[in-house]
Amino acid sequence: MKKLLLLVAFSTILTIQSQAQYDKGDFLLNAGIGLGYYYAGGVPLLVSGEWLVTDKISVGPYLGYTTWNYGYFTNDYRYTFLDFGARGSYHFSELFGITNEKVDIYGGVFLGFLVSSYSGPAASGFNDDYGGGLRTGIHAGARYYFAPKVAGYGELGYGLAPLSLGLTFRF
């Protein structure tokens, strides 16, 4: 009986209509944190924007900031990472047959740059061996609109953060 109730509840959630359907020209602003960082320690702060060039394809810039402090007894050593570039996504909900307009399933790619810096004691022997350069990656995510213009999102990815969570604001 519990399984049947869960199945009915899940089916109802996927078929309820609301107002999150995208139109060409919509803008999505994402703000979140990464849980993990592929290049070092730290927790990335992430911001990205997406313009809907069609009702299923979005493109826009992204920016990530990560700082990583460590030391033997204090946080004497600090790395700072700035990731920036462009990303594109395809919105799969219609393709997957999801009729609940509160749900957005998407995936895509990014191309950008990483700039890193180091600060710490000069005589420590540590240096900025992370460097910087071109970065590529992929992401797959889902959004749930709990208000017509505000959603929570989660993304799995490779290239920046393995998992990121945050809010999306639709304009």
Helices and strands as residue ranges (DSSP letters): H 2-15, E 27-34, E 45-52, E 57-70, E 77-91, E 103-119, G 122-124, E 133-147, E 150-158, E 163-170
